């Protein structure tokens, strides 16, 4: 009888934790054009999330991100996430951001709405990316623009890369080959 009670408590505990660990694919985020992005459509591909800014010293990384998109589009989805939380370096409207990225860097990869990646109003996506409790791998904090989060084909966090890590870095490419 004690064994059954222990098993029941363990099962209930597991189910409770499973409900609090929200699946990455259930998170809602909006494309820069206003359409809702269904993250489920990226199952089977790696995803690289990058918080981006148009007036940052790392802005030239847009070119490298576009090259990653071009070179690995069969197995990688690059998603730029505009954010104005670091030095107010992304002050533009969504239309201005989209125009800037396309005109200056030929950006064709997916871009989202402008969000908060840290703090009290942190978007659910970045709550998941930065919390071990939610992503099951590790906790991190977003330090600056162009920090990168790489997920595997099943939506599991693989690694975090700080701004200094260029998109064509071996640290990233090794996951794609």
Secondary structure as UniProt FT lines:
FT   HELIX           2..20
FT   HELIX           24..26
FT   STRAND          29..31
FT   TURN            32..33
FT   STRAND          36..37
FT   HELIX           39..42
FT   TURN            43..44
FT   STRAND          46..52
FT   TURN            54..55
FT   TURN            57..60
FT   HELIX           61..72
FT   TURN            73..75
FT   STRAND          76..82
FT   TURN            87..88
FT   HELIX           94..105
FT   STRAND          110..112
FT   TURN            120..121
FT   HELIX           124..130
FT   HELIX           132..135
FT   TURN            145..146
FT   STRAND          148..151
FT   TURN            153..154
FT   STRAND          157..161
FT   TURN            163..164
FT   TURN            167..168
FT   HELIX           170..176
//
